[in-house]
Amino acid sequence: MLALHLPSGKDKHGKRSVPEPPPALPRGLVAADSHPRHSLHRSVTIMSMSAAFLLLWVFETQPLLWAESESPLEPSAEVTLTCQARLETVDFQLLKNGVAQEPVHLDAPAIKHQFLLTGDTRGRYRCRSGLSAGWTRLSELLELTGPTGPRPYSPTVLRGIND
């Protein structure tokens, strides 16, 4: 490790003057009076934060959410929502209309979890998966509106001018 000795704070006549602030040190250099452990700790902290940011930037953590149904035309059909994480996890959570449902904790890490919906499945859904320090971002919004089949026929009576 290189050490940089700072000026002693004496003027050209050998008298003590008010010390000037130390000059900015080039990267990697440590002032002789600083403790190397503190510098190392700062460097490790900065490197850890940089690595965490890089990992979040490189590895997208937002899960994917999609719906599947055996019979999309039946109002009472069961719907399966699949939440697929980007990294293996043991925790998944579904949100319906902005309200978090009970989290699911698996026995073994998995990349996806399926939520079975019955009854009134209409609503806006999102999911998230667990990380070591909390939850991922929410998935994109998925809206279930109910059966999308043709509406029942209802005759329309048109009245003419002469009726």
N, C-alpha and C positions, 0 to 999 in steps of 0.2 A: 504494500500500500504506500502511495506517495504522500509525503507530508509537505505542507506549504507553511513556511515560517512567515508570520505577519510582522510588519514594522513594529518597533518597540514603543512608539508614541513619543519619541524625543525629537526636538527640532534640531536644526543644524548646529546650534550652540550647545547641545547636550542637555538642554532643559526639557523637563516633561511638559508636554502640551496635551490639550484635550485630545484624546484618541479619536481618530476618524473611524467611521464604521468600516469593518473589514470589506475588502473587495470581494466581488462575487467570485466564487471558486469555479474553476472549470469542472465539468462533470467528471466524477470519479475521484477528485481530489478532496482530501479531508484536512481541515485546519489542525495544526499540531496539538492544540489544546482541547480538541473535541474527542470524545470517547468513541472508539471504533464500533462498539456494540450498538450505540444509538444510531449511528449512520447506517449500519447494517440493518437494524430494525426498520428504519425509514425506507430503505431500499427494498426490503422484502415486502413491506406493506404496499408500497407503490406497485411493485411487480405483481402482487396478489390481486390488487384491484384491477390492474391492466389485464391480467389473465382472465379474471371473472368477466370483465366487459367483453373481451375478445370471444370467450366461450358463448356468451349470450348473443353476440353479434353473428358468430359463425353458425351456431346451432339454434335454429328457431325452436322455441318451446311451445308455441301455440298448437294445441291439439286440433284434430279434425273431427267433425261431427256430421253424421249422415243418418238417414232414416230408411227403414225397410219395412214392408208390410206384405203379408200373404195375400190380402184382398183389400186393396186401397179403396174400393167402391163401397164396402160395407161400413156403416157408421160405428159398429161395435168391434171392428177388426183390431187385433193386437198389432202394435207398432213396436219395432225394435230400433232403439237409437244406439248407434255405435260411436263411442268416443275413443279415438286412436291417438295415443300419446306419441311424442317424438322420441322419447327415451323410455326405457322400461321403468315401471313404477308399481307400487302396491296400492296407491290411492287414486281414486277417481271421484268426481262429484258432478252431478247434473243440476242445472239451474232451470227452473220453469218460470217464465214471466218475471224474471229478475230475482226470484226467491230460491236460495240454495236449498237443495234437498239433502237428505242424510248422506254423508260421505260413505263411500264403499271402500273398505280396507281388505285387500286380497291377502291370501296366505303366501303367495309367491309372486315375484315381479312379472308383469305382463305389459305388452305394448298396447293392448286395447281392452275395453270392457263394454259389454252390451247391457243396456237398460231396457227392460220389457215394460211397455206402457199398456195399460188396459183402461177401459172406461172412456171418459172424455179426454182425448189426447190432444185436443186443440190447444195451441199455445205457442209461445216463443221460447226456444230452448238454446242453451249453451252448455258447454262442459269445460272442465279443467282437470288437469292431472297433477299428481303430487311431485314436488321436488324435495330435495333434502332440507330446504329452508322455507317451506311453504307450498304455494300453488303456482302453477303456470299462468300465463295470460288466459283469458277466456277464449273459447273457440269462436268462430264466426257464428252469427245468428242463424238459427234454423227455425222456420215458422211452419207449424202444422196447422192446416186450416180445416181439416176434416175431409169427407169424401169429395172427390172431384168428378164424379160421374155425371151423366145427364140428369137434369132436373125432371121430376115427374111431370107428365103432360097435364096441362090445364087449358081447357078450351077458352078462347077469347071471343067474346061476343062484340061484334062491331055494329053499331047502329048507324044507319044511313040517314040522310037528310029527310027522306019521306016517311020515316017510321013514326 
